[in-house]
Amino acid sequence: MRPPLRMPVTITSSGEAWSTAGALLTGLVTPTLRLGVTGLSRSGKTVFITALVRSLVSGGRMPFLTADAEGRIVSATLEPQPDDAVPRFDYEAHIAALGSDPPEWPRSTRRISELRVSIAFKSDGLKSWLGTSRLDIDIVDYPGEWLTDLAMLGQDYATWSAEALRLAREPRRAAAADDWLAFVAGLDPASRESEQTALDGAQRFTRYLHAARETEAVSTLGPGRFVMPGDLEGSPLLTFFPLDLGPGADVRRSSLAAMMARRYDSYLKHVVRPFFRDHFSRLDRQIVLVDVLSALNGGPESVADLERALAGVLSVFRPGTTAWHSFLTGKRVDRLLFAATKADHLHHTSHDRLEAILRLMTDRAIARAESAGAGVRVMALAALRATREAEAKIGKELLPCIAGVPLPGERVGDKVFDGKEEAAIFPGDLPADPARALDIEAAQPRGSASFVRFRPRRVLPPGPGGEAPPVPHIRLDRALEFLIGDWLQ
């Protein structure tokens, strides 16, 4: 018989006894917080996660993260990937891109990935007897297009087709959708099913979705895996497309319409529901990054598109037994942060206006989505600040500007930048009344605002002593306080 394990423990005081017991308990049970990070259309997910991890592991300046401001964070370290079936977020490669000369923005999210950061911290108040506590944060990165797919679970094929065709027929998408719409117009939904028609139509539909993404400042068209296929590229699951069924359409067995409806249902069954079950439903907290500036730059139609997408996102977070997903899981995200990214593209005097515009968008989206179960907060931030603030004198007037190195090909007036020269740019003012930015009639026409894209500041590697310079940011610490601060008490 195996003898019992004995551990020599020397205790010299009751305080040490509590501390030792707390340390043993912490070692046995380490809580895990799953944080979902996603974003809509080039909003900076990869940069956000890279800057977040760098700031934690290097002890960056985060005065509004309470545990850090109080000196209670002992260490933060990268740990082995917790899920063997999920690719690891390539943090090291992204840091290398930001540290190159000249620095480059990391490649955008193309598939789901994950990274674990373990934080050792001292509890506050009465819990300090526990000694050093530990929290594992599993950061789950996934394309925002996959999140918007979840709204499809509440639609049948006919409803989804009608909505997709309506959006494709909007005047601003005429050029992108022309080939596919002409193809659909020549089809009889009641005709016999055809694999070649399915392949041809899906390819034309996918080309239209990609063209819309290239020409629109913000595009939230889906299905998400058509534009971000990940490991499903070339899969038969992506060989369906919307048909113009019309009211009271007769969808007969073995017809083209029945074939498309069957493949639509297969997409929900084999793609959307597993993503919800295996990843989304396991999240504790969620941040959705939103490129509000690109929507404003794209004009009122882009703003309306973004607001529609936010309503679809919020519909996923409906609480209680009436939610469409409540029969799948009892767990739900209890804190949801919408973050307007690229706040460094504006002078700080306009940050509150940027935040107010996104807050009004989410307020209206919450109303459209009936309710949101999570505690929702809105914030303007820049996870990695690419600019600094400056002033330019025009006559007797001082204009608040931002200074940085515009990316190659960026243009202001007749000036085209080469990616090497620093420039001070007056970005303009956002409207003081956020409702004006969302009012299609009152909004400024497309192209009246111009927000230049900048090259990132170089992220320097750790020095000889292992200490890494802090990463400049705007409100990254406030975002972390909302998302994880209560777990570090």
C-alpha positions as CSV (number, residue, x, y, z in Angstrom):
1,M,0.0,0.0,0.0
2,R,1.3,3.4,-1.0
3,P,2.2,5.6,2.1
4,P,0.4,8.9,2.5
5,L,2.2,11.9,1.1
6,R,3.6,14.1,3.9
7,M,4.7,17.7,3.3
8,P,6.9,19.4,5.9
9,V,5.4,22.8,6.7
10,T,6.7,25.1,9.4
11,I,4.3,27.7,10.7
12,T,5.4,30.4,13.1
13,S,2.3,32.5,13.3
14,S,-1.5,32.4,12.7
15,G,-1.0,34.9,9.8
16,E,1.5,32.6,8.1
17,A,-0.9,29.7,8.7
18,W,-3.6,31.5,6.7
19,S,-1.2,32.6,4.0
20,T,0.1,29.0,3.6
21,A,-3.4,27.6,3.5
22,G,-4.4,30.2,1.0
23,A,-1.4,29.5,-1.2
24,L,-2.2,25.8,-1.2
25,L,-5.8,26.5,-2.1
26,T,-4.8,28.8,-4.9
27,G,-2.4,26.1,-6.3
28,L,-5.2,23.6,-6.4
29,V,-7.9,25.8,-7.9
30,T,-6.9,28.5,-10.4
31,P,-9.9,30.3,-11.9
32,T,-10.0,30.7,-15.7
33,L,-11.6,33.7,-17.4
34,R,-12.4,33.3,-21.1
35,L,-12.2,36.6,-22.9
36,G,-13.6,36.8,-26.5
37,V,-12.0,39.4,-28.8
38,T,-13.6,40.2,-32.1
39,G,-14.2,43.1,-34.4
40,L,-16.1,44.3,-37.4
41,S,-14.2,44.9,-40.7
42,R,-10.6,45.8,-40.1
43,S,-11.0,47.1,-36.6
44,G,-7.7,46.0,-35.1
45,K,-8.3,42.7,-33.3
46,T,-4.7,41.4,-33.7
47,V,-3.2,44.7,-32.6
48,F,-5.5,44.9,-29.6
49,I,-4.5,41.4,-28.3
50,T,-0.8,41.9,-29.0
51,A,-0.8,45.2,-27.1
52,L,-2.9,43.8,-24.3
53,V,-0.5,40.8,-23.8
54,R,2.6,43.0,-24.1
55,S,1.3,45.5,-21.6
56,L,0.5,42.7,-19.1
57,V,3.7,40.6,-19.4
58,S,6.0,43.7,-19.5
59,G,4.4,45.6,-16.7
60,G,3.2,48.4,-18.9
61,R,1.8,51.7,-17.7
62,M,-1.8,51.0,-16.8
63,P,-2.9,53.4,-14.1
64,F,-6.6,52.8,-14.6
65,L,-6.3,49.0,-14.1
66,T,-6.8,49.1,-10.3
67,A,-4.8,46.0,-9.4
68,D,-1.8,47.4,-11.3
69,A,-2.2,50.9,-9.9
70,E,-2.2,49.5,-6.4
71,G,0.9,47.4,-7.1
72,R,-0.9,44.1,-6.6
73,I,0.0,42.5,-9.9
74,V,3.1,40.3,-9.1
75,S,3.7,38.9,-12.6
76,A,2.0,38.0,-15.9
77,T,3.3,35.1,-18.0
78,L,2.4,33.3,-21.2
79,E,1.3,29.8,-20.6
80,P,0.9,26.7,-22.9
81,Q,-2.0,26.7,-25.2
82,P,-5.0,25.3,-23.2
83,D,-7.0,23.8,-26.1
84,D,-5.2,21.3,-28.3
85,A,-7.7,21.7,-31.1
86,V,-7.5,25.5,-31.4
87,P,-4.5,27.2,-33.1
88,R,-2.3,29.4,-30.8
89,F,-2.4,33.2,-31.3
90,D,1.0,33.9,-32.8
91,Y,1.9,36.7,-30.4
92,E,5.7,36.4,-31.1
93,A,5.3,36.9,-34.8
94,H,3.0,39.9,-34.3
95,I,5.5,41.5,-31.9
96,A,8.2,40.9,-34.4
97,A,6.2,42.7,-37.1
98,L,5.7,45.7,-34.8
99,G,9.4,45.7,-33.9
100,S,10.7,45.6,-37.5
101,D,12.4,48.5,-39.2
102,P,10.2,50.1,-40.4
103,P,7.4,48.7,-38.2
104,E,4.5,46.9,-39.8
105,W,1.0,46.3,-38.6
106,P,0.4,42.5,-37.9
107,R,-1.6,40.4,-40.3
108,S,-5.3,40.4,-39.6
109,T,-7.4,37.7,-38.1
110,R,-8.3,34.9,-40.6
111,R,-9.4,32.1,-38.2
112,I,-10.0,31.4,-34.6
113,S,-7.0,31.3,-32.2
114,E,-6.3,31.4,-28.5
115,L,-3.7,32.4,-26.0
116,R,-3.4,32.0,-22.2
117,V,-2.0,34.6,-19.9
118,S,-1.6,33.7,-16.3
119,I,-1.6,36.7,-13.8
120,A,-0.2,36.3,-10.3
121,F,-1.6,39.0,-8.0
122,K,-2.2,40.0,-4.4
123,S,-5.8,40.1,-3.3
124,D,-7.1,43.3,-1.7
125,G,-8.9,44.0,1.6
126,L,-9.9,41.1,3.7
127,K,-8.9,38.5,1.1
128,S,-5.2,39.5,1.5
129,W,-4.7,36.5,3.8
130,L,-4.8,34.3,0.7
131,G,-1.4,35.6,-0.2
132,T,-0.7,35.5,-3.9
133,S,-3.7,34.6,-6.1
134,R,-3.6,33.5,-9.7
135,L,-6.0,34.0,-12.7
136,D,-5.7,32.4,-16.0
137,I,-7.1,34.5,-18.9
138,D,-7.8,32.5,-22.1
139,I,-8.0,35.1,-24.9
140,V,-10.1,33.8,-27.8
141,D,-9.6,35.7,-31.1
142,Y,-12.0,35.2,-33.9
143,P,-13.2,37.1,-37.0
144,G,-16.2,39.4,-36.4
145,E,-17.8,37.9,-39.5
146,W,-18.3,34.6,-37.6
147,L,-20.0,36.5,-34.8
148,T,-22.5,38.1,-37.1
149,D,-23.3,34.6,-38.5
150,L,-24.9,33.8,-35.2
151,A,-27.9,35.9,-36.1
152,M,-28.6,33.5,-39.0
153,L,-29.7,30.9,-36.4
154,G,-32.9,32.9,-36.1
155,Q,-33.6,33.0,-39.9
156,D,-34.7,30.4,-42.3
157,Y,-33.4,30.2,-45.9
158,A,-36.2,32.3,-47.4
159,T,-35.8,35.1,-44.8
160,W,-32.1,35.2,-45.2
161,S,-32.3,35.2,-49.0
162,A,-34.8,38.1,-49.1
163,E,-32.5,40.2,-46.8
164,A,-29.3,39.4,-48.7
165,L,-31.0,40.3,-52.1
166,R,-32.3,43.6,-50.6
167,L,-28.9,44.6,-49.5
168,A,-27.3,43.6,-52.8
169,R,-29.7,45.7,-54.7
170,E,-28.8,48.9,-52.9
171,P,-27.3,51.5,-55.4
172,R,-23.9,51.6,-53.8
173,R,-23.4,47.9,-54.4
174,A,-24.6,47.9,-58.0
175,A,-21.2,47.4,-59.5
176,A,-20.1,44.7,-57.0
177,A,-23.3,42.8,-57.2
178,D,-24.2,43.2,-60.9
179,D,-22.7,39.9,-62.2
180,W,-24.2,37.8,-59.4
181,L,-27.7,39.5,-59.5
182,A,-27.8,39.0,-63.3
183,F,-27.1,35.3,-62.7
184,V,-29.8,34.9,-60.1
185,A,-32.3,36.8,-62.3
186,G,-31.9,34.1,-64.9
187,L,-32.6,31.2,-62.6
188,D,-35.9,29.4,-61.9
189,P,-35.9,28.4,-58.2
190,A,-38.4,25.6,-59.1
191,S,-36.0,24.1,-61.7
192,R,-34.2,20.8,-61.0
193,E,-31.3,20.9,-58.6
194,S,-27.9,21.2,-60.3
195,E,-24.4,20.9,-58.7
196,Q,-22.9,23.0,-61.4
197,T,-25.4,25.8,-60.8
198,A,-24.7,25.6,-57.1
199,L,-20.9,26.0,-57.7
200,D,-21.3,28.8,-60.2
201,G,-23.7,30.7,-58.1
202,A,-21.6,30.4,-54.9
203,Q,-18.5,31.5,-56.7
204,R,-20.3,34.6,-58.1
205,F,-21.9,35.3,-54.7
206,T,-18.5,35.1,-53.0
207,R,-16.8,37.4,-55.5
208,Y,-19.6,39.9,-54.9
209,L,-19.0,39.7,-51.1
210,H,-15.3,40.3,-51.5
211,A,-15.8,43.2,-54.0
212,A,-18.2,44.8,-51.5
213,R,-15.5,44.5,-48.8
214,E,-12.9,46.2,-51.0
215,T,-15.1,49.1,-52.0
216,E,-17.0,49.8,-48.8
217,A,-15.5,51.5,-45.7
218,V,-17.5,49.0,-43.6
219,S,-19.0,45.8,-44.9
220,T,-20.8,43.4,-42.7
221,L,-22.2,41.2,-45.5
222,G,-22.1,37.4,-45.0
223,P,-22.1,34.5,-44.5
224,G,-18.9,35.1,-42.6
225,R,-17.2,31.9,-43.8
226,F,-17.6,33.0,-47.4
227,V,-15.3,35.9,-46.9
228,M,-13.2,34.4,-44.0
229,P,-13.4,30.6,-44.8
230,G,-10.5,29.5,-42.5
231,D,-10.2,25.8,-42.6
232,L,-13.4,25.5,-44.7
233,E,-11.9,26.9,-47.9
234,G,-13.1,24.8,-50.8
235,S,-15.7,23.0,-48.7
236,P,-19.1,22.0,-50.1
237,L,-20.6,23.7,-47.1
238,L,-19.9,27.0,-48.9
239,T,-21.7,26.1,-52.1
240,F,-25.1,27.9,-51.7
241,F,-26.4,31.3,-52.4
242,P,-29.6,33.4,-52.0
243,L,-32.4,32.9,-54.5
244,D,-35.2,35.3,-55.4
245,L,-38.1,33.1,-54.1
246,G,-40.8,35.7,-54.0
247,P,-43.9,35.5,-51.8
248,G,-45.5,32.1,-51.6
249,A,-42.8,30.3,-53.5
250,D,-43.3,26.6,-54.2
251,V,-40.1,25.0,-53.0
252,R,-40.5,21.4,-54.3
253,R,-38.4,18.5,-53.5
254,S,-35.3,18.1,-55.8
255,S,-35.7,21.7,-56.9
256,L,-32.8,24.2,-57.0
257,A,-34.5,26.1,-54.1
258,A,-34.7,23.0,-52.0
259,M,-31.1,22.3,-52.7
260,M,-30.0,25.8,-51.6
261,A,-32.3,25.6,-48.5
262,R,-30.8,22.2,-47.5
263,R,-27.2,23.5,-47.8
264,Y,-28.1,26.7,-45.9
265,D,-29.4,24.4,-43.1
266,S,-26.2,22.4,-43.3
267,Y,-24.1,25.6,-43.0
268,L,-26.0,26.4,-39.8
269,K,-25.7,22.8,-38.5
270,H,-22.0,22.1,-39.3
271,V,-20.5,25.7,-39.1
272,V,-22.5,28.2,-37.1
273,R,-23.9,26.0,-34.3
274,P,-20.5,24.3,-33.6
275,F,-18.9,27.7,-33.4
276,F,-21.6,28.8,-30.9
277,R,-21.3,25.5,-28.9
278,D,-17.6,25.0,-28.8
279,H,-16.4,28.6,-28.6
280,F,-18.9,31.4,-28.2
281,S,-21.0,29.8,-25.5
282,R,-17.9,29.3,-23.4
283,L,-17.0,32.9,-23.2
284,D,-17.2,34.9,-19.9
285,R,-16.5,38.4,-21.2
286,Q,-16.5,39.9,-24.7
287,I,-15.0,42.9,-26.4
288,V,-16.2,44.0,-29.9
289,L,-13.9,46.4,-31.6
290,V,-15.6,48.8,-34.0
291,D,-14.0,51.0,-36.6
292,V,-16.4,53.9,-36.3
293,L,-14.1,56.3,-38.1
294,S,-14.1,54.3,-41.3
295,A,-17.9,54.2,-41.3
296,L,-18.1,57.9,-40.8
297,N,-15.5,58.3,-43.6
298,G,-17.6,56.1,-45.9
299,G,-20.7,58.2,-45.6
300,P,-24.3,57.7,-44.1
301,E,-24.8,54.3,-45.9
302,S,-21.7,52.8,-44.2
303,V,-22.9,54.2,-40.8
304,A,-26.3,52.6,-41.3
305,D,-24.6,49.3,-42.2
306,L,-22.6,49.4,-39.1
307,E,-25.6,50.1,-36.9
308,R,-27.4,47.2,-38.5
309,A,-24.4,44.9,-37.7
310,L,-24.4,46.0,-34.1
311,A,-28.0,45.2,-33.8
312,G,-27.3,41.7,-35.1
313,V,-24.4,41.3,-32.7
314,L,-26.5,42.4,-29.7
315,S,-29.3,40.0,-30.6
316,V,-26.8,37.2,-29.7
317,F,-26.7,38.5,-26.1
318,R,-30.4,38.3,-25.3
319,P,-30.9,36.9,-21.8
320,G,-33.3,34.4,-20.2
321,T,-35.4,31.5,-21.4
322,T,-36.9,33.4,-24.3
323,A,-33.5,33.7,-26.1
324,W,-33.1,31.5,-29.1
325,H,-29.9,29.9,-27.7
326,S,-31.1,29.4,-24.1
327,F,-31.8,25.7,-24.7
328,L,-28.1,25.1,-25.7
329,T,-26.4,26.6,-22.6
330,G,-27.2,28.4,-19.4
331,K,-24.0,30.3,-19.5
332,R,-23.8,33.8,-21.0
333,V,-21.4,36.7,-21.4
334,D,-22.0,39.0,-18.4
335,R,-19.9,41.9,-19.6
336,L,-19.8,43.2,-23.2
337,L,-17.5,46.1,-24.2
338,F,-17.9,47.9,-27.5
339,A,-14.7,49.8,-28.3
340,A,-14.3,52.5,-31.0
341,T,-10.8,51.8,-32.1
342,K,-8.2,54.2,-33.7
343,A,-8.9,56.9,-31.2
344,D,-5.3,58.0,-31.8
345,H,-6.5,59.2,-35.3
346,L,-8.3,62.1,-33.5
347,H,-7.2,64.8,-31.2
348,H,-8.1,63.9,-27.6
349,T,-10.7,66.8,-27.6
350,S,-12.8,64.6,-30.0
351,H,-12.5,61.3,-28.1
352,D,-15.7,61.9,-26.2
353,R,-17.6,62.7,-29.4
354,L,-16.3,59.4,-30.9
355,E,-17.5,57.6,-27.9
356,A,-20.9,59.3,-27.9
357,I,-21.5,58.3,-31.5
358,L,-20.8,54.6,-30.8
359,R,-22.9,54.8,-27.6
360,L,-25.8,56.1,-29.5
361,M,-25.3,53.4,-32.1
362,T,-25.4,50.7,-29.5
363,D,-28.4,52.3,-27.7
364,R,-30.4,52.2,-30.9
365,A,-29.1,48.7,-31.7
366,I,-30.1,47.5,-28.2
367,A,-33.6,48.8,-28.8
368,R,-33.7,47.0,-32.1
369,A,-32.4,43.8,-30.6
370,E,-35.1,44.0,-27.9
371,S,-32.6,43.6,-25.0
372,A,-29.0,42.8,-24.2
373,G,-28.3,40.4,-21.3
374,A,-24.8,41.5,-20.8
375,G,-23.7,44.6,-19.0
376,V,-22.8,46.8,-22.0
377,R,-20.2,49.6,-21.9
378,V,-18.8,51.8,-24.7
379,M,-15.3,53.2,-24.9
380,A,-13.0,55.0,-27.4
381,L,-9.5,53.5,-27.3
382,A,-6.2,52.8,-29.2
383,A,-4.5,49.7,-28.0
384,L,-1.3,50.8,-29.7
385,R,-1.0,54.5,-30.2
386,A,0.5,55.3,-33.6
387,T,0.4,59.2,-33.3
388,R,1.2,62.0,-31.0
389,E,-0.6,65.3,-30.6
390,A,0.6,68.6,-32.0
391,E,-0.7,72.0,-33.0
392,A,-0.5,73.8,-36.4
393,K,-0.8,77.5,-36.8
394,I,-3.0,78.7,-39.7
395,G,-3.0,82.5,-39.7
396,K,-3.8,83.4,-36.2
397,E,-5.6,80.2,-35.4
398,L,-4.0,77.2,-33.7
399,L,-5.5,73.9,-34.9
400,P,-5.3,70.7,-32.8
401,C,-3.5,68.1,-35.0
402,I,-2.1,64.6,-34.8
403,A,1.4,63.8,-36.0
404,G,2.6,60.4,-37.3
405,V,4.0,58.6,-40.3
406,P,1.1,57.9,-42.8
407,L,1.2,54.6,-44.5
408,P,2.5,54.4,-48.1
409,G,-0.2,55.6,-50.6
410,E,-2.2,57.6,-48.0
411,R,-3.4,60.9,-49.4
412,V,-4.3,64.3,-48.0
413,G,-5.4,66.6,-50.8
414,D,-2.8,66.4,-53.6
415,K,-0.2,65.0,-51.2
416,V,0.6,61.3,-51.4
417,F,2.7,59.9,-48.6
418,D,5.6,57.4,-49.1
419,G,5.4,55.7,-45.6
420,K,8.7,57.4,-44.4
421,E,7.8,61.1,-43.8
422,E,6.1,62.3,-40.7
423,A,3.2,64.7,-41.1
424,A,1.0,66.8,-38.8
425,I,-2.6,66.4,-40.0
426,F,-5.8,68.2,-38.8
427,P,-8.3,65.4,-38.7
428,G,-11.3,67.7,-38.5
429,D,-14.0,67.7,-35.8
430,L,-16.7,65.1,-35.2
431,P,-20.2,66.5,-34.7
432,A,-21.0,67.6,-31.2
433,D,-24.5,66.0,-31.5
434,P,-24.0,62.3,-32.1
435,A,-27.4,62.0,-33.7
436,R,-26.2,64.1,-36.6
437,A,-23.6,61.5,-37.4
438,L,-26.3,58.8,-37.6
439,D,-28.9,60.9,-39.4
440,I,-28.7,59.9,-43.1
441,E,-30.4,63.2,-44.2
442,A,-28.1,65.4,-42.0
443,A,-24.9,63.4,-42.2
444,Q,-22.0,64.7,-44.3
445,P,-21.7,63.1,-47.8
446,R,-19.2,60.4,-48.4
447,G,-15.6,61.6,-48.5
448,S,-16.2,64.8,-46.6
449,A,-14.1,63.5,-43.7
450,S,-10.7,61.9,-44.2
451,F,-9.0,59.8,-41.5
452,V,-5.5,58.9,-42.6
453,R,-4.0,55.5,-41.7
454,F,-0.7,55.6,-40.0
455,R,2.3,53.4,-39.6
456,P,2.6,51.9,-36.1
457,R,5.2,53.1,-33.7
458,R,8.1,50.6,-33.3
459,V,7.6,48.3,-30.4
460,L,11.1,47.8,-28.9
461,P,12.3,44.4,-27.7
462,P,13.2,43.8,-24.0
463,G,16.6,45.2,-22.9
464,P,19.5,43.3,-21.5
465,G,17.8,43.1,-18.1
466,G,14.7,41.7,-19.6
467,E,12.6,44.9,-19.0
468,A,10.5,45.9,-22.0
469,P,9.6,49.5,-22.8
470,P,5.9,50.2,-22.3
471,V,3.5,50.3,-25.2
472,P,1.8,53.7,-25.7
473,H,-2.0,53.3,-25.7
474,I,-5.2,55.2,-25.1
475,R,-7.6,53.7,-22.5
476,L,-6.4,50.1,-22.9
477,D,-6.1,50.0,-19.1
478,R,-9.7,51.2,-18.7
479,A,-10.9,48.5,-21.0
480,L,-9.0,45.8,-19.0
481,E,-10.5,47.2,-15.7
482,F,-14.0,46.7,-17.1
483,L,-13.2,43.3,-18.6
484,I,-11.1,41.6,-15.9
485,G,-10.7,44.1,-13.0
486,D,-13.3,42.4,-10.7
487,W,-11.4,39.1,-11.0
488,L,-8.2,40.7,-9.7
489,Q,-9.7,41.9,-6.4
